[in-house]
């Protein structure tokens, strides 16, 4: 019998729409052995999925929707964190 392990995928989108383009991402894979390196920022040129909707169609479950940012008057053009972050998870079998 195989054991299930969790994978967490974090996708940052250009806009809050689930079909919007992925601009940044991170993958944390609990199914990998400790000796195998996890993906790091900048490891890949292309995102694992072009959007959250594409990831959902591949079996990922959305567990956190992005909260819309509140821009205070006069601070609309300040830079900061990426505002449209979605957290997804799925369980995969480990042999």
C-alpha positions as a Python dict, from the first residue, in 0.01 Angstrom:
ca = {
    (1, 'X'): (0, 0, 0),
    (2, 'X'): (135, 343, -89),
    (3, 'X'): (157, 635, 152),
    (4, 'X'): (21, 979, 60),
    (5, 'X'): (237, 1289, 90),
    (6, 'X'): (145, 1653, 45),
    (7, 'X'): (273, 1891, -221),
    (8, 'X'): (222, 2267, -181),
    (9, 'X'): (231, 2497, -485),
    (10, 'X'): (232, 2874, -443),
    (11, 'X'): (144, 3074, -753),
    (12, 'X'): (159, 3453, -780),
    (13, 'X'): (-61, 3587, -1059),
    (14, 'X'): (-56, 3913, -1253),
    (15, 'X'): (-421, 3982, -1160),
    (16, 'X'): (-668, 3832, -908),
    (17, 'X'): (-850, 3630, -1178),
    (18, 'X'): (-774, 3254, -1154),
    (19, 'X'): (-706, 3253, -1531),
    (20, 'X'): (-449, 3534, -1504),
    (21, 'X'): (-82, 3462, -1589),
    (22, 'X'): (159, 3319, -1335),
    (23, 'X'): (441, 3565, -1261),
    (24, 'X'): (618, 3384, -973),
    (25, 'X'): (593, 3042, -808),
    (26, 'X'): (732, 2800, -550),
    (27, 'X'): (680, 2425, -506),
    (28, 'X'): (729, 2234, -180),
    (29, 'X'): (717, 1859, -235),
    (30, 'X'): (672, 1639, 72),
    (31, 'X'): (699, 1328, -145),
    (32, 'X'): (1067, 1387, -223),
    (33, 'X'): (1327, 1212, -6),
    (34, 'X'): (1534, 1439, 221),
    (35, 'X'): (1840, 1382, 3),
    (36, 'X'): (1667, 1531, -302),
    (37, 'X'): (1677, 1909, -339),
    (38, 'X'): (1353, 2110, -340),
    (39, 'X'): (1284, 2364, -615),
    (40, 'X'): (1435, 2704, -537),
    (41, 'X'): (1343, 3048, -665),
    (42, 'X'): (1493, 3098, -1011),
    (43, 'X'): (1541, 2725, -1081),
    (44, 'X'): (1303, 2734, -1375),
    (45, 'X'): (1240, 2982, -1654),
    (46, 'X'): (882, 2869, -1713),
    (47, 'X'): (615, 2838, -1443),
    (48, 'X'): (480, 2489, -1371),
    (49, 'X'): (133, 2614, -1477),
    (50, 'X'): (33, 2923, -1675),
    (51, 'X'): (-251, 2996, -1427),
    (52, 'X'): (-427, 2866, -1116),
    (53, 'X'): (-707, 2730, -1333),
    (54, 'X'): (-458, 2517, -1531),
    (55, 'X'): (-320, 2375, -1204),
    (56, 'X'): (-672, 2295, -1083),
    (57, 'X'): (-740, 2103, -1404),
    (58, 'X'): (-427, 1896, -1327),
    (59, 'X'): (-555, 1793, -983),
    (60, 'X'): (-438, 2074, -755),
    (61, 'X'): (-680, 2203, -489),
    (62, 'X'): (-689, 2575, -405),
    (63, 'X'): (-663, 2617, -29),
    (64, 'X'): (-608, 2993, -14),
    (65, 'X'): (-738, 3269, -235),
    (66, 'X'): (-554, 3597, -263),
    (67, 'X'): (-693, 3885, -60),
    (68, 'X'): (-730, 4196, -271),
    (69, 'X'): (-477, 4459, -167),
    (70, 'X'): (-589, 4783, -9),
    (71, 'X'): (-399, 5078, -154),
    (72, 'X'): (-399, 5386, 66),
    (73, 'X'): (-442, 5717, -112),
    (74, 'X'): (-104, 5847, -220),
    (75, 'X'): (65, 5505, -194),
    (76, 'X'): (-81, 5342, -506),
    (77, 'X'): (255, 5323, -685),
    (78, 'X'): (474, 5192, -403),
    (79, 'X'): (622, 4849, -458),
    (80, 'X'): (603, 4564, -211),
    (81, 'X'): (510, 4197, -204),
    (82, 'X'): (330, 4032, -494),
    (83, 'X'): (-38, 4081, -409),
    (84, 'X'): (-215, 3794, -588),
    (85, 'X'): (-82, 3482, -413),
    (86, 'X'): (-268, 3152, -433),
    (87, 'X'): (-179, 2842, -231),
    (88, 'X'): (-263, 2503, -382),
    (89, 'X'): (-213, 2149, -255),
    (90, 'X'): (-242, 1793, -371),
    (91, 'X'): (-160, 1453, -227),
    (92, 'X'): (61, 1213, -420),
    (93, 'X'): (140, 849, -356),
    (94, 'X'): (487, 755, -236),
    (95, 'X'): (595, 396, -308),
}
